[in-house]
Amino acid sequence: MKKLLLLTAVAGLFAFSSVNAQVIKSPKLSLGAEFGFPVGDSGDGTDFGFGGSLQYQHPVAENLLVTGSAGYLNFKGKDFDFGGVTIKGENSGYIPVKAGARYYFGENFFVNGELGAAFSTKSGSGGSTAFVYSPGAGVEFEVSDKSSLELGARYEGWSKTGTFSFIGLRAAFNFGL
């Protein structure tokens, strides 16, 4: 079943790559809303995350851009009930800073990957910094000559002593520079 899903995804990428390719000639600045949904063990103590991000995209070759992004994500802690005693989950804020690349297949579809660091906003010994890796994909719709709307999804992992991972969704508005 997994092989069939993988083959379908690869065939879809080749089908979309035959569409007229978009040539990106100028840099873009993107402002987006971010949502994070923890997966695996990360969901044991965390419900979901939300925040915003700013991303700079600079063309380096046909259909290839380098990216730099920074933002803020706040993850809501889960409440636990122990025999009638509720322990409130603690919210956690992070500032992820990443750099990477984005490649466009066809006119609107892209894949991207970023690496960086996530800095905890917690002061003192409770705060920490984690290594970030984030592969993803998305679609972009032009709304004028120099602006577009973007919808993207990614898997993001934050590694320090263990790995905190989530599925991230981003809805953004891109401004041509």
N, C-alpha and C positions, 0 to 999 in steps of 0.2 A: 504494500500500500504506500509506504514511504517513497519507494522508487518511482511509482506511478505519479505521485504528487510532484516529485523533483523533475521528472521528465516533462510533465505538463508545464511547470514553471519555466524551464529552459526553452521549450517550444514557444511559449508565449513571449519570452524576451526576443527570440529570433523573429517572430512575426511582427512585433512592434518595431524592431530595428530596421525593417525594410521601409517604414514610413519615412517621408522626407525628414532628414535630420535638421535639427535646430542649430544654427550657428550663433553662439553667444559671443558678442563683440565687446560688451562693456560690463564693468563691475556692477554688483547688486548689493543692496543692504536689505535685510529681511527682519521683520519684527513678528514674533510668533507667540501663540499660547501653547503651553506644554502640559501634557497629562502623562502620568506614570502609573502603571498597574503592576505591582510586584508579582513575580512568578517564583515558583518553587518555595524553598524555605524562607525566602525574603517576605512572603506573604503571611508568615506566622505572626509577626508582631506589627505589621504595617498594612494599612488599608489601601491607600492610593496617594498619589502626589499630584500637585498642580503648580503652575508658575508661568514664567515667561522667559523669552530668550531673544537675543539680538545676534544676527549672523551676517558676516561679510563674505561675499562670493566673488572671486576674481578669476577671469578666464585665463588659461595658460595654453590651451590647444583647442582645436575644434571639438565641441561638446564636453570638454573637461574643464572643471573649475577647482581651484583650491579654496578651502573654507576655513574660517575662524569664527568661533562662537563663544558666547558667554551668556549666562542666565541665572535664574534662581528657581529652585524646586523645593517645595515644602511637602514632606510626607507625613500624613496623619497616622498617628499610632493607634493601634487597636486597644479597646478596653477589655479587661479580663474580669470575669466573675468567679470568685472562689467562695462557694457556700454562702452566698448573700452579700459578700464583701466585694465591691467593685474597685478594681485598680485601674485608674485612668491611664490610657496610653499617652506617651509623650510624643509631641510633634517634633520633627527634625527638619531643619533647613540646610540647604546645600547650594553652593555656587559652583556649577560645573563650567570649566574652561577647556575648550577642545579645538583642535585643528585637524583638517582632513582633506578629502577630495570628493567630488561629485561628478558622475559621468552620465550624460543623457543618451538614452536609447530612443531613437525615433524623435518625435516632435515634443512630447510632454513628459515622458517617463524617465526617471533617474534612479540610480543606485548611488549610495554614498557610504563612506566609512570615516570615522573620526577617532582620535586618541587624545587623551588629556588627563586632567585631574579634577576631582570634586572636593571642594573645601567646605568643611562643616562650619556653620555659623555659630555653633555652640562654643562659648568661651571656656578657657581653662583646660583642664586635663580631659574633659568630656569631648572636646572637638578633635577632629582628625582630618587627614587628607587621604584620598584613595585614588588609585590609578583607574582611568576610565577607558573603555573600548566600546565602540558603538557602530555596528553595521546596520544599514537600513535601505529603504526604497520609498519612492513617492511619485506624485504626479503634480504637474504645474499647469495652470490655466492662465493664459494671457487675458488681461482686462483692458490694456491699452498698449501703446508702443513701448513704454518703459516700465510697466508694472504688471504684476501677476499675483495670483493666489496659489498657495502651495498646501498640499496635504501629504504628510509623510508618516511612516511608521518605522520603528527601529527596535532592535534588542539592545539594551544597554546594561553593561556590567561594571560594577565598581568594586575593585579588589584592594583589600588591605590585608587583614588577617584571614578573612573569608571573602566571599563574594556576595554582594547585594545586587540582585538583578531585577530588571523590570522591562515591560513592553512600553515603549514611549510613543505617544502620538503628538504630532505638531501640526497646527493650522497657522499659516503665516501669510503676511502680505509682503511682497518683494517690490522694492523701489529701485529702478535703474538709476545709476549715477552717471 
